[in-house]
Amino acid sequence: MKVDNWVYLRHTRTFAVFLDKEIQNAYEVKALTTPLNQLVDEPPFVFEAGLFEYEGAFVCDGLALNPVALGPGYRAQFKAAYSAIRKAGRLHVRAAQLR
């Protein structure tokens, strides 16, 4: 498990997109039970959470400590960073890639 501060950027039907605190890597994250957008509202947010491997996927246990909502300026910056991360091949889908 890696407990750290994460940027919760967006939510899809099957996963959430997390960026690491250095904004160098992105992760497709699944929830154990309750989707994150039901726990902390619609992204983007920054919060402390633990990510771990479960059946080959990245999973967040649903504990989001000290969530801080981010405004539209931050959203645009993080979306641009996410695009660059994807183009650089640093979008991690399989849990064997958790660093």
Secondary structure, 3 states (H helix, E strand, C coil): CEEEEEEEEEECCCCEEEEECCCCCEEEEEECCCCHHHHCCCCCEEEEEEEEEECCEEEECCCCEEEEECCHHHHHHHHHHHHHHHHCCCEECEHHHCC
